[in-house]
Amino acid sequence: MKRLLLVLLLLIPVYAVADRKTDFINNVLEYENTQPKDINAYAVNQEKLDMYRATHPRYSFPKHIKDLTKEQAEQILNYFWDNYRFSDYKYDEIQEKVWDMMIHMSMSDLEKQINACIRKYYKFDDSFYAPFGSVASVSLLNGMSPKHIPDFYLILNEVKY
């Protein structure tokens, strides 16, 4: 009985993370489907489709975003969730904001924003750089004090434009 309880306790966090991922992807698939398909399809824009096609040529995904299916978009969103370590975020608020930014921004703009935010929060000099989704980038965002999470939003607004 104790073993069963221990196994269940170990599995609950895994299930919660997987469920959060599913919720994020399903919500964005549903909401973003209202956008014109020439701009994005199911929250995937042309840039992200091109990135996915380059790293996964065996799937033969369409070249143009207008031809992307919901199932293909879901596969791409799962890839971005996993590849950019969204499950590793310690704070739900940061995870949600960064996911939203990833959906609505180019990857290069997102990386610039996250790096600018990290530089400002930690008072790093302008030479600091961590690739978006890297262990360093996620660890630094996780290293923010819980009481400073609202500062993350304020800093993002300052560095956004």
Residue, then its C-alpha position, 0 to 999 in steps of 0.5 A: m500500500k505504501r508503494l502504491l501511495l508513493v508511486l501515485l505521489l510521484l505521478i501526480p506532478v507529471y500528470a499536472v504538467a502534462d494536463r497544463k500543456t494540453d490545456f495551453i495547447n487546446n486553448v490556443l488552438e481554439y482561440e487562434n483559429t479565429q484569425p485569418k489563415d494567411i497570417n496564422a493557422y491555429a496559433v502557428n505562423q509562417e515562421k514557426l511552420d518553417m522552423y518546424r519543417a526545417t527540423h522535421p522534414r520527414y513529416s512533409f508538412p505544407k509549405h504555406i500556413k494556409d494549408l496547415t491542418k489543426e492536427q499539424a498545428e497541434q503537433i507544432l505547438n507540442y514541439f515548441w512547448d517541449n523544445y523551449r522547455f515550457s514545462d520547466y517554468k517554476y511560476d505559472e504567471i511567467q509560463e503563461k506570459v512567455w507562452d503568449m509571447m511565443i504565440h504572438m511574436s517572432m522568435s527573434d523578437l521574443e528572444k530579444q524581449i526575454n533577454a532584455c527582461i533578464r538583463k534588467y531584472y538581474k542588472f546584467d550588462d548589455s553583453f548578456y545573452a541566453p538563447f530563448g528556451s535554454v536551460a540558462s534562460v529558463s533558470l534565470l526566469n525561475g530564479m526571480s523572487p516570487k514577490h517580484i513576479p509583477d516586476f517581470y510584467l513591468i519590465l516586459n512593458e518597459v523593454k517591449y518597444 
